[in-house]
Amino acid sequence: MNKYRNTSRDINTRIYNFVVSCFKNVVKKIPKKTENLPIIEQISSSLTSIGANDQEADGSITRKDFIAKCAIVKKEAKKHPIGFHLLKMQNY
């Protein structure tokens, strides 16, 4: 279903790079203080869900299943700004 496979517009590669970049550049750099642990857990959970559901969508057999998995990816991605905003409020 991915007509851009193996190009710079390949959504699966872009999502993978986004997830890895967030773990390397954000999650690992958040101070492991008690008040940050729920934020770290929430962002990590969303990132792994985005990656897993993207892979499931890519391997889906039916269009309905593909759309359902993509909807989960979109929903999980919308959770990120909340965690990032909370970190920004703490000057991280």
TIDOKOL-408783 format. One record per residue (C-alpha): x, y, z; residue number from 0. Coordinates in steps of 0.5 Angstrom, whole numbers, plus 500, padded with zeros to 3 digits. Layout:
BEGIN
<torlum px="X" py="Y" pz="Z" n="NUM"/>
...
# end
This chain:
BEGIN
<torlum px="500" py="500" pz="500" n="0"/>
<torlum px="506" py="505" pz="501" n="1"/>
<torlum px="507" py="507" pz="494" n="2"/>
<torlum px="513" py="511" pz="496" n="3"/>
<torlum px="517" py="505" pz="499" n="4"/>
<torlum px="525" py="506" pz="499" n="5"/>
<torlum px="524" py="514" pz="497" n="6"/>
<torlum px="525" py="520" pz="502" n="7"/>
<torlum px="518" py="520" pz="502" n="8"/>
<torlum px="517" py="513" pz="505" n="9"/>
<torlum px="512" py="514" pz="511" n="10"/>
<torlum px="515" py="508" pz="515" n="11"/>
<torlum px="522" py="510" pz="514" n="12"/>
<torlum px="520" py="517" pz="517" n="13"/>
<torlum px="516" py="515" pz="523" n="14"/>
<torlum px="522" py="510" pz="525" n="15"/>
<torlum px="527" py="516" pz="524" n="16"/>
<torlum px="522" py="520" pz="528" n="17"/>
<torlum px="521" py="515" pz="534" n="18"/>
<torlum px="528" py="514" pz="534" n="19"/>
<torlum px="530" py="521" pz="534" n="20"/>
<torlum px="525" py="522" pz="540" n="21"/>
<torlum px="528" py="517" pz="544" n="22"/>
<torlum px="535" py="519" pz="543" n="23"/>
<torlum px="534" py="527" pz="543" n="24"/>
<torlum px="528" py="527" pz="548" n="25"/>
<torlum px="527" py="521" pz="553" n="26"/>
<torlum px="534" py="520" pz="554" n="27"/>
<torlum px="536" py="527" pz="556" n="28"/>
<torlum px="530" py="528" pz="561" n="29"/>
<torlum px="532" py="528" pz="568" n="30"/>
<torlum px="530" py="522" pz="572" n="31"/>
<torlum px="527" py="526" pz="577" n="32"/>
<torlum px="520" py="523" pz="581" n="33"/>
<torlum px="516" py="528" pz="578" n="34"/>
<torlum px="519" py="527" pz="571" n="35"/>
<torlum px="518" py="519" pz="571" n="36"/>
<torlum px="510" py="519" pz="569" n="37"/>
<torlum px="512" py="524" pz="563" n="38"/>
<torlum px="518" py="519" pz="561" n="39"/>
<torlum px="513" py="513" pz="561" n="40"/>
<torlum px="508" py="517" pz="557" n="41"/>
<torlum px="512" py="519" pz="552" n="42"/>
<torlum px="516" py="512" pz="551" n="43"/>
<torlum px="509" py="509" pz="551" n="44"/>
<torlum px="506" py="513" pz="545" n="45"/>
<torlum px="513" py="513" pz="541" n="46"/>
<torlum px="513" py="505" pz="542" n="47"/>
<torlum px="506" py="505" pz="540" n="48"/>
<torlum px="507" py="509" pz="534" n="49"/>
<torlum px="512" py="505" pz="531" n="50"/>
<torlum px="509" py="498" pz="533" n="51"/>
<torlum px="502" py="501" pz="530" n="52"/>
<torlum px="506" py="503" pz="524" n="53"/>
<torlum px="509" py="497" pz="522" n="54"/>
<torlum px="502" py="493" pz="523" n="55"/>
<torlum px="499" py="498" pz="518" n="56"/>
<torlum px="504" py="497" pz="513" n="57"/>
<torlum px="503" py="489" pz="514" n="58"/>
<torlum px="496" py="490" pz="514" n="59"/>
<torlum px="492" py="486" pz="509" n="60"/>
<torlum px="485" py="489" pz="509" n="61"/>
<torlum px="484" py="497" pz="507" n="62"/>
<torlum px="480" py="497" pz="514" n="63"/>
<torlum px="485" py="494" pz="518" n="64"/>
<torlum px="490" py="499" pz="515" n="65"/>
<torlum px="486" py="505" pz="516" n="66"/>
<torlum px="485" py="503" pz="524" n="67"/>
<torlum px="492" py="502" pz="525" n="68"/>
<torlum px="494" py="509" pz="522" n="69"/>
<torlum px="488" py="512" pz="526" n="70"/>
<torlum px="492" py="509" pz="532" n="71"/>
<torlum px="498" py="512" pz="530" n="72"/>
<torlum px="495" py="519" pz="529" n="73"/>
<torlum px="492" py="519" pz="536" n="74"/>
<torlum px="498" py="517" pz="539" n="75"/>
<torlum px="502" py="522" pz="536" n="76"/>
<torlum px="497" py="527" pz="538" n="77"/>
<torlum px="499" py="526" pz="546" n="78"/>
<torlum px="506" py="528" pz="545" n="79"/>
<torlum px="505" py="535" pz="545" n="80"/>
<torlum px="502" py="535" pz="552" n="81"/>
<torlum px="509" py="531" pz="555" n="82"/>
<torlum px="513" py="536" pz="551" n="83"/>
<torlum px="509" py="542" pz="554" n="84"/>
<torlum px="510" py="539" pz="561" n="85"/>
<torlum px="517" py="539" pz="560" n="86"/>
<torlum px="518" py="546" pz="557" n="87"/>
<torlum px="514" py="549" pz="563" n="88"/>
<torlum px="520" py="546" pz="567" n="89"/>
<torlum px="525" py="549" pz="563" n="90"/>
<torlum px="528" py="542" pz="560" n="91"/>
# end
